[in-house]
Amino acid sequence: MLRKLKKFGPIGVSKLRKFYGGKNRKGKGLHHSARGSGKIIRVALQQLEKANLIKMKEKKGRVLSSEGTSLLERTAYVIMRSKD
């Protein structure tokens, strides 16, 4: 979720519900997209805000904070070093 916030910056619960949704298939015919659970996404975002990894941008959505960016970069560095 943090990667998506960094890449697509201010993002809200609605866009994340669409991204993490799946198929809604009832019987024959074409399937339609189903949205993901809003409460789970909202609680996860609130926990990330409490940990100071993301911050709320006024009326736009949530963006990655500097602490969140450094966490992502450090994690990516450790993963890249472990592959060598």
C-alpha positions in Angstrom: 0.0 0.0 0.0 2.9 2.4 0.8 4.3 1.8 -2.7 1.0 2.8 -4.3 0.9 5.9 -2.2 4.4 6.9 -3.3 3.8 6.2 -6.9 0.3 7.7 -7.3 0.5 10.3 -4.6 -2.5 11.8 -3.0 -4.8 8.8 -2.9 -7.9 8.0 -1.0 -9.9 5.1 0.3 -12.1 5.0 -2.8 -9.2 4.5 -5.3 -7.6 1.9 -3.0 -10.9 0.0 -2.8 -11.0 -0.1 -6.6 -7.4 -1.3 -6.8 -7.7 -4.0 -4.2 -11.1 -5.3 -5.4 -11.7 -8.4 -7.4 -14.2 -10.2 -9.6 -17.9 -10.3 -8.9 -19.2 -13.2 -10.8 -22.7 -14.5 -10.4 -23.6 -17.3 -12.8 -23.1 -17.2 -16.5 -22.1 -14.1 -18.4 -19.5 -11.5 -18.0 -18.1 -10.7 -14.6 -18.0 -7.2 -13.2 -15.5 -5.7 -10.9 -16.2 -5.7 -7.1 -14.7 -3.2 -4.7 -12.5 -4.2 -1.8 -13.4 -3.7 1.8 -13.4 0.0 2.8 -13.1 -0.5 6.5 -10.0 -2.7 6.3 -8.3 -0.1 4.0 -9.4 2.8 6.2 -8.1 1.2 9.4 -4.8 0.3 7.7 -4.4 3.9 6.6 -5.2 5.2 10.0 -2.6 2.9 11.5 0.0 4.1 9.0 -0.9 7.7 9.9 -0.5 6.9 13.6 3.0 5.5 12.9 3.8 8.7 11.0 4.5 6.9 7.7 1.7 8.7 5.8 0.1 12.1 6.2 -3.2 13.6 5.2 -3.2 16.2 2.5 -6.1 18.7 2.9 -9.1 17.5 0.8 -6.9 15.5 -1.6 -6.1 12.3 0.1 -3.1 10.7 1.8 0.6 11.0 0.8 3.8 9.4 1.9 5.7 11.2 4.6 9.5 11.6 4.7 9.7 8.8 7.3 7.6 6.5 5.0 9.8 7.3 2.0 13.0 6.5 4.0 11.4 3.2 5.3 10.6 2.1 1.7 14.1 3.0 0.4 15.9 1.2 3.3 13.8 -1.9 2.8 14.5 -1.8 -1.0 18.2 -1.4 -0.3 18.2 -4.4 2.1 16.4 -6.6 -0.4 18.7 -5.6 -3.2 21.8 -6.3 -1.0 20.4 -9.8 0.0 20.0 -10.8 -3.7 23.7 -10.2 -4.5 
